[in-house]
């Protein structure tokens, strides 16, 4: 095992969990239920057969408004609580609030676990404290028995595998090959999660109609989770799921809501002018750096090719008191101007500190006065996403006084690093271990300085501006010359085509003259012959 279970990306194979030895972690199995008493009885009977110690297992059944109310079979160790708020998300949150285990195991009320399933989950949780483990469901159409069979496979097979999950795992080498959305593995029917990870991510979103499992999976990923598919944790789902029966209408409803909350679903955010509840990237800028510099940076960010962006301007906004009698002599004038200029811009938020929404995938820390090129942010995001990087440092300026840099941080990588970091360890070094860190030149990505810059940088800025202007002039002149050459080539082509036509016409005329010469010679021969005949005839007569 690596130091403190340092998984890079989602490659959980470095953990290699074996037998947990003496199990020490407790697990709370949370079962939301609405009706289906006969299936619930079987689910509880299957839990009673688990090989994981019963003393470390807590079972919570949440009755979500069943009529008649659900009951627990005699002799079960489960607890029954009631949640009057309708919806599976509400029921799970009620069970989560009552859970006391180190690990929370979501389980649907129509899913029968094979005897070693919980133990297979817990082997992983003993290996690292930030895992989400999902078992392999098989969907059976067999008749629901009155009593739990001794041989589950013998009764419920043949059964269908969870096809999309199996396909996802196979396409990504078990979710280890830098998958873009491993959180899709978080399915509520048979998934276990470290309780502290849920505490960091937050509970189910009860505002969602559908897609709660995936949305929570996304927030777990943001909190630093690693997602593990465990084929040894097998279970049988009694009948098909609602999604298997009505995939298209369910996707239609789900996508209408999760698009606002899961920025990683880029294809759901095709509209170029929309704003979303959770943006794809937040750019933090020091709002106290002066109005002109702040405005140059923020306006450039908002004008870039990434519309799915928000800007967080930090400053002492709550204590700001404008001097209405002598505004030009107000010592806080620069802050007043920044505050007034962006107060009503929907993509700009004024805050006291640079604490961005933890659900936002990326955070760019950008010094005021530096202007990103139109596609600079898009290119940096592509670099981080394609190479799975946790941090991209952008070198903006270097001098004997130090280095000025911007930082594009992957929020999930920093969350993971905080979990596994040793006391006193540099967090960037840990991010490098779990995700990767790189440096790039700001100039390569089109970063320039604002015209309003400190005196020490004016000469460099002026020289760069003049060079850019000269380069633009030369490019324009080159374009003019290319156009002129193209025109000459076009004219030469016309001349070549005209010469070809002239040669053809001359050839035709030559052929016509030759034919006329032959005809004239024939006429002369005919006239000569006729005259000779006439002369001979006259002489004979």
Order of alpha helices (4+ residues) and beta strands (2+ residues): beta-alpha-beta-beta-alpha-beta-beta-alpha-beta-alpha-beta-alpha-beta-alpha-alpha-beta-alpha-alpha-beta-alpha-beta-alpha-beta-beta-beta-alpha-beta-beta-alpha-alpha-beta-beta-alpha
